[in-house]
Amino acid sequence: AQSVAQPEDQVNVAEGNPLTVKCTYSVSGNPYLFWYVQYPNRGLQFLLKYITGDNLVKGSYGFEAEFNKSQTSFHLKKPSALVSDSALYFCAVRPFNTDKLIFGTGTRLQVFP
Amino acid sequence: GAVVSQHPSWVICKSGTSVKIECRSLDFQATTMFWYRQFPKQSLMLMATSNEGSKATYEQGVEKDKFLINHASLTLSTLTVTSAHPEDSSFYICSATTADLAGYYNEQFFGPGTRLTVL
């Protein structure tokens, strides 16, 4: 079965420190990969995507993600965390030739001042 | 660009009544719209996929007679929760996407969500 795993329910990091939110996937073929952020009682905001090309993808608000095909991972990173980055982050995968997204369970990022 | 709106943002209704939620793509024509349901502290669960002018495709376990989806135009899809009950209380999120000329789908753009509370 196709799936997306976000192994950490919550990630805590101090402001100014680098952050990583992990995501691994199990999908046949070459999928499209996405990261979304959700603030309380809001819909999802698109952060970045990987389709093809450079394994390091840069997105909104200083976030980036690294695609690793051998490890089937797509970890979200930011060099210096802000308190305002505190939110719920979802990794999603879209298998090739389909329009459906498969979401991970989400990781709550808490950035402490 | 690529803004998706939902209306209402929240609704409270009595058990047994029906509730309609609208999803609109404001600045683009959406070939496909999706409806998700999100329980507290959980991920998004895809309920159905909706293409303009055709019947929605429901995911396994989703009652199509309970959750009526209409996609009347390229910018509007509606979800009607019929005979709502307290267990239908949830956060409902829609998204919209387009396909380019080669048939490849772009990323989904999400609405802000609608919180439904059934008393």
Contacts between the chains, C-beta under 8 A, distances in Angstrom:
chain1	res1	chain2	res2	distance
A	34	B	107	6.2
A	36	B	110	7.3
A	41	B	91	7.7
A	41	B	113	6.9
A	41	B	115	6.7
A	42	B	112	5.5
A	42	B	113	6.4
A	43	B	4	7.5
A	43	B	6	7.5
A	43	B	93	5.2
A	43	B	95	7.9
A	43	B	110	4.0
A	43	B	111	5.0
A	43	B	112	4.4
A	43	B	113	4.7
A	44	B	44	7.6
A	44	B	93	7.1
A	44	B	95	7.7
A	44	B	110	4.2
A	45	B	110	7.3
A	46	B	107	5.7
A	46	B	108	8.0
A	46	B	109	6.9
A	46	B	110	7.7
A	49	B	107	5.6
A	90	B	43	6.8
A	90	B	44	7.2
A	94	B	105	7.3
A	98	B	105	8.0
A	99	B	32	5.4
A	99	B	49	7.0
A	99	B	97	6.2
A	99	B	99	7.5
A	99	B	105	4.5
A	100	B	34	7.6
A	100	B	46	6.4
A	100	B	49	6.8
A	101	B	34	7.8
A	101	B	46	7.4
A	101	B	108	6.1
A	103	B	43	4.8
A	103	B	44	5.0
A	104	B	43	6.5
A	105	B	42	7.1
A	105	B	43	4.7
A	106	B	42	7.6
A	106	B	43	5.4
